[in-house]
Amino acid sequence: MAITNASRVADFGSGIGTEGAVLQIDNTNERIGIGTNNPQAMLQVGTAVTVYGNSGIVSATTFVGNVTGDVTGDVTGNVTGNVTGNVTGDLTGDVTGDITGDLTGNATGLTGSPDITINNLVGVAATFSGVVTYEDVTNVDSLGIVTARSGIEFGAAGVGGTITSVGNAEFAGITTAGKGFRATTGGIIVTSGISTFKGAHFDGGTLLKEKVNITAGKLSANLNIDLENGMIHHFTTTETTTAVPNIRVSGSVALNDMMAIGETITVSVITTAAAAGYSAQWTIDGSAVTEAWNGGSAPSAGGSSGKDFYTLNIIKTANATFTVLANVSNFA
């Protein structure tokens, strides 16, 4: 029989659909099915895609294209493109593109190129195969051992100090040790002097050594006593005449600039003795000083043989002003 408009309206009153129909309309439950005659939601396509119209939820086994908005639940598979919005749940698979918004859940195999930017990273363990750079880090708190296999640099390019991978340490500023320093082998080598305010204690166990500057010549031919070469100077050639030695730090550094008022040093000079060779007068930084000689008088002759040993205790009492306590003894 022919289908009239009246019959079509009657059919729409209760819905449209027949057994095996491609389109099923269920007016009673307000559902539409495509490829199914038993839709379970406002719109159902086959058995894989379901649209819940009132809640705005779309359920599907696979999505192709852009997703804008929130995704609640688990995502299994690969996501190619940009994700804008919040993802709550587990994301299993590869994500190619940008994620804008919050990602709540577990992230496994998270990689990015060129960078992944996060605010806070909390985890049980982390392994980095390349260079790890920290910017504006106030404190690094480690409960275990911190290993720096290639050493440590302080400041930009180690300007403040370095510790090498073999244990050599160098610091540009002041190093304070509350319990002192201990060297088990090799000793402690100091190239720029030591200042101590609590004294020094030597408990034996090895030698206490000091450098002697040995000159293969005589004092009268080498008048400058440069203290940068040591505090003890030994001249091995026999003296032939008198000399007025000059005590300084070096040719460019004055002793006055290296001593503060109230400080003292001791300088020892050893000559190869001869009666005609002696030093009754001395200068500091090229200026004459008045020596106070042990025994009350300056030497008037050198020893006839052996070694003449001069000791000068120099005390700075004012700027470029020194008290010099002098002594000479002959050892033969």
VOBATI-110575 format. One line per field, with one value per residue (C-alpha): residue in one letter; x, y, z. Coordinates in steps of 0.001 Angstrom, whole numbers, m for minus. Last residue first. Example, Ala and Ser with C-alpha at 12.3 -4.5 7.8 and 13.67 -1.06 7.14 Angstrom:
<pts>
rest = c(s, a)
xx = c(13670, 12300)
yy = c(m1060, m4500)
zz = c(7140, 7800)
</pts>
This chain:
<pts>
rest = c(a, f, n, s, v, n, a, l, v, t, f, t, a, n, a, t, k, i, i, n, l, t, y, f, d, k, g, s, s, g, g, a, s, p, a, s, g, g, n, w, a, e, t, v, a, s, g, d, i, t, w, q, a, s, y, g, a, a, a, a, t, t, i, v, s, v, t, i, t, e, g, i, a, m, m, d, n, l, a, v, s, g, s, v, r, i, n, p, v, a, t, t, t, e, t, t, t, f, h, h, i, m, g, n, e, l, d, i, n, l, n, a, s, l, k, g, a, t, i, n, v, k, e, k, l, l, t, g, g, d, f, h, a, g, k, f, t, s, i, g, s, t, v, i, i, g, g, t, t, a, r, f, g, k, g, a, t, t, i, g, a, f, e, a, n, g, v, s, t, i, t, g, g, v, g, a, a, g, f, e, i, g, s, r, a, t, v, i, g, l, s, d, v, n, t, v, d, e, y, t, v, v, g, s, f, t, a, a, v, g, v, l, n, n, i, t, i, d, p, s, g, t, l, g, t, a, n, g, t, l, d, g, t, i, d, g, t, v, d, g, t, l, d, g, t, v, n, g, t, v, n, g, t, v, n, g, t, v, d, g, t, v, d, g, t, v, n, g, v, f, t, t, a, s, v, i, g, s, n, g, y, v, t, v, a, t, g, v, q, l, m, a, q, p, n, n, t, g, i, g, i, r, e, n, t, n, d, i, q, l, v, a, g, e, t, g, i, g, s, g, f, d, a, v, r, s, a, n, t, i, a, m)
xx = c(133106, 129829, 129962, 127080, 125364, 122405, 119978, 116802, 115244, 112492, 110708, 109029, 107599, 104171, 104421, 105836, 106707, 108887, 111853, 113782, 117091, 119321, 122771, 124755, 128420, 129647, 133034, 136230, 137819, 134439, 133552, 134723, 133383, 129997, 127446, 127445, 125218, 125608, 122776, 122567, 119742, 119595, 118772, 117175, 118279, 115784, 115950, 112837, 114504, 118195, 121009, 124242, 127068, 127380, 130635, 133377, 136980, 137321, 135875, 132753, 130540, 127312, 124028, 121095, 118064, 114944, 112381, 109044, 106925, 103462, 102264, 101599, 100665, 103212, 103013, 103105, 106117, 107983, 107804, 106663, 108087, 111698, 110609, 109625, 112328, 115467, 118487, 122037, 124805, 128014, 131616, 134283, 135656, 132958, 133401, 130843, 127959, 125364, 122398, 119098, 116348, 112946, 112087, 112127, 109354, 111628, 113924, 117241, 118802, 122575, 123825, 127537, 128282, 126188, 128437, 127586, 125909, 122711, 120638, 117108, 116186, 112637, 111162, 110459, 108588, 109239, 106764, 104779, 104799, 101787, 102104, 99597, 99098, 97623, 93990, 94070, 95900, 96908, 98713, 100841, 100327, 101682, 100408, 101047, 99394, 100962, 101544, 99609, 97002, 96401, 94211, 92623, 90998, 87840, 85784, 87218, 86855, 87889, 88222, 87863, 89154, 88896, 90852, 90226, 91962, 89960, 90443, 87119, 88124, 86809, 86639, 86478, 84734, 85343, 84395, 82940, 80270, 80254, 81440, 82498, 82226, 83990, 83528, 81711, 79644, 77902, 75511, 74971, 71641, 69076, 69752, 68423, 69367, 68548, 67901, 67750, 67516, 68383, 69265, 70909, 71069, 73461, 72579, 71568, 69263, 67866, 65146, 63943, 60952, 59244, 58139, 58740, 57277, 56610, 56940, 58460, 59242, 61687, 62743, 61218, 59285, 59233, 56976, 57450, 54786, 52632, 50182, 47155, 46186, 47178, 46192, 45986, 47703, 49229, 51150, 51846, 52533, 51225, 52186, 50410, 48656, 47059, 45606, 42922, 41951, 42894, 42156, 41913, 43662, 45264, 47151, 47816, 48478, 47232, 48220, 46432, 44700, 43055, 41565, 38803, 37759, 38730, 38014, 37642, 38849, 39666, 41123, 40845, 40439, 38999, 38860, 36726, 34033, 32014, 30840, 29649, 27797, 25677, 22260, 23381, 24950, 26592, 27672, 30130, 31367, 28221, 26756, 26256, 24315, 22656, 20472, 21753, 21083, 20008, 18373, 17853, 21521, 23362, 22333, 20280, 18359, 16986, 14290, 13096, 9569, 10565, 12916, 14258, 16169, 18145, 20007, 17080, 17739, 14221, 12250, 12538, 10738, 9260, 5960, 4360, 6725, 4799, 1496, 3033, 4299, 867, m784, 1756, 761, 2598, 1112, 0)
yy = c(27496, 29129, 32876, 34803, 38010, 39706, 42459, 43868, 46177, 48618, 49766, 52867, 52903, 53636, 53076, 50492, 47685, 45163, 43490, 40722, 40412, 37335, 37248, 33976, 34197, 30867, 29151, 31170, 34349, 35661, 39113, 42400, 45528, 44098, 46565, 47330, 46777, 43026, 42191, 45030, 47605, 48551, 52052, 51870, 53247, 53312, 51126, 49111, 48229, 49030, 47353, 48484, 46544, 43958, 41939, 40828, 41656, 38886, 36299, 34194, 32430, 34305, 33280, 35709, 35133, 37342, 37367, 39116, 41376, 42926, 45869, 48182, 46075, 44451, 43791, 47392, 48239, 45234, 46876, 45005, 45644, 44493, 41942, 41609, 43958, 43856, 45813, 44662, 47149, 45228, 44984, 43251, 39897, 37380, 33693, 32343, 30194, 32849, 31477, 33350, 32454, 34164, 32861, 33816, 36387, 37816, 39423, 40232, 42754, 43155, 40429, 41216, 41935, 38916, 36502, 34127, 30793, 31970, 29529, 30587, 28375, 26940, 25847, 22348, 20828, 17130, 14336, 12745, 15802, 17373, 20836, 23323, 26807, 29862, 30943, 34008, 32427, 34004, 31733, 32725, 32912, 29586, 27182, 23445, 21121, 17717, 14936, 12297, 12401, 16151, 17533, 20960, 22591, 21822, 24882, 25089, 28453, 28972, 32593, 33374, 32056, 28387, 25474, 21799, 18760, 15596, 13559, 14722, 18325, 20729, 24297, 27813, 31172, 31804, 28201, 28927, 31157, 30617, 27501, 24585, 20942, 17877, 15546, 12730, 14977, 12545, 13811, 11167, 10905, 13184, 15898, 19420, 21848, 25401, 28677, 27445, 30362, 28262, 24574, 22919, 19117, 18023, 14753, 11220, 12246, 9595, 10383, 8557, 8548, 11489, 15074, 17563, 21025, 23826, 22001, 22800, 20010, 21094, 20611, 18200, 16310, 13013, 11406, 7623, 7056, 9909, 8916, 11031, 14671, 16664, 20320, 22699, 23020, 19805, 20371, 17885, 14171, 12223, 8530, 5819, 5463, 8547, 7807, 9980, 13618, 15526, 19251, 21591, 21992, 18856, 19561, 17016, 13286, 11264, 7597, 4835, 4476, 7526, 6903, 8971, 12609, 14671, 18387, 20766, 20903, 17616, 17864, 15052, 11274, 9763, 5989, 3707, 6332, 7894, 11495, 13283, 16587, 15784, 16295, 14936, 11658, 10677, 7063, 5771, 2134, m31, 1299, 5028, 5979, 9325, 10237, 7097, 3352, 2931, m450, m747, m159, 1183, 4701, 4950, 7951, 8290, 10404, 7553, 7507, 9005, 6097, 6753, 3918, 4466, 1633, m773, m4416, m4929, m1812, 1728, 4989, 6347, 6377, 9439, 9408, 6422, 8254, 11254, 9013, 7339, 10724, 11796, 8775, 5531, 3550, 0)
zz = c(62797, 63718, 64211, 65761, 64687, 66362, 65423, 67000, 64403, 65351, 62220, 60814, 57295, 58798, 62535, 64988, 62551, 64401, 62673, 64460, 62601, 62878, 61266, 61222, 60233, 58912, 59134, 59191, 60583, 61671, 60441, 61831, 63492, 64554, 65952, 69661, 72698, 73282, 70891, 68414, 68292, 64634, 63446, 60015, 56649, 53778, 50662, 51500, 54819, 55279, 57239, 58904, 60579, 57814, 57771, 55397, 56224, 58811, 56464, 56989, 54475, 55104, 56704, 56810, 59031, 58960, 61759, 61377, 63573, 63469, 65567, 62634, 59637, 57364, 53617, 52412, 54610, 53172, 49761, 46660, 43156, 43554, 46086, 49749, 51028, 53181, 51926, 52815, 53650, 52905, 54093, 52037, 50883, 51840, 51046, 48558, 49857, 50711, 52714, 53041, 55542, 55384, 51938, 48246, 48676, 51367, 48826, 50565, 48161, 48597, 46278, 45751, 49438, 50367, 48507, 45682, 44969, 46641, 48725, 49712, 52656, 52789, 56079, 57390, 60336, 59851, 60620, 63447, 65619, 67295, 65792, 67198, 65805, 67465, 67641, 65388, 62438, 59140, 56682, 53697, 49933, 48630, 51287, 50896, 53423, 53968, 51412, 53291, 56101, 55816, 58592, 58711, 61731, 63731, 62793, 59274, 57546, 53924, 52818, 49123, 45788, 46668, 45172, 45853, 44333, 45007, 41826, 40318, 40811, 43427, 42183, 43544, 43342, 39627, 38822, 35372, 36954, 40707, 42488, 40278, 41337, 39947, 36982, 38817, 41063, 43435, 46124, 48821, 50620, 52203, 49652, 50066, 47293, 48315, 46530, 42936, 40525, 37470, 37623, 34628, 34254, 31499, 29793, 30824, 33647, 35998, 38534, 41626, 43992, 42368, 42714, 39914, 40365, 37888, 34580, 31189, 28714, 26029, 22389, 21887, 24515, 26311, 28915, 28985, 31627, 32944, 35703, 36585, 36275, 33188, 33492, 30571, 27208, 25848, 22616, 19847, 19598, 22570, 22639, 24583, 27920, 29447, 32876, 34461, 34327, 31158, 31320, 28370, 25046, 23559, 20334, 17611, 17533, 20489, 20512, 22392, 25741, 27274, 30716, 32216, 32100, 29037, 29343, 26433, 22846, 21071, 17542, 15007, 15157, 18346, 18969, 21176, 21615, 24430, 24166, 27309, 27131, 30169, 28495, 25117, 26088, 22794, 22222, 19645, 19491, 19359, 16123, 16303, 19431, 19995, 23002, 24696, 24760, 21108, 20350, 16597, 15797, 12773, 13657, 16846, 18053, 21562, 23165, 25436, 24010, 20688, 19850, 16365, 14667, 11437, 9689, 10169, 11062, 12441, 11797, 12941, 13369, 16543, 18478, 16962, 14006, 12510, 12746, 10999, 8177, 7878, 7495, 4892, 2806, 2295, m629, 0)
</pts>
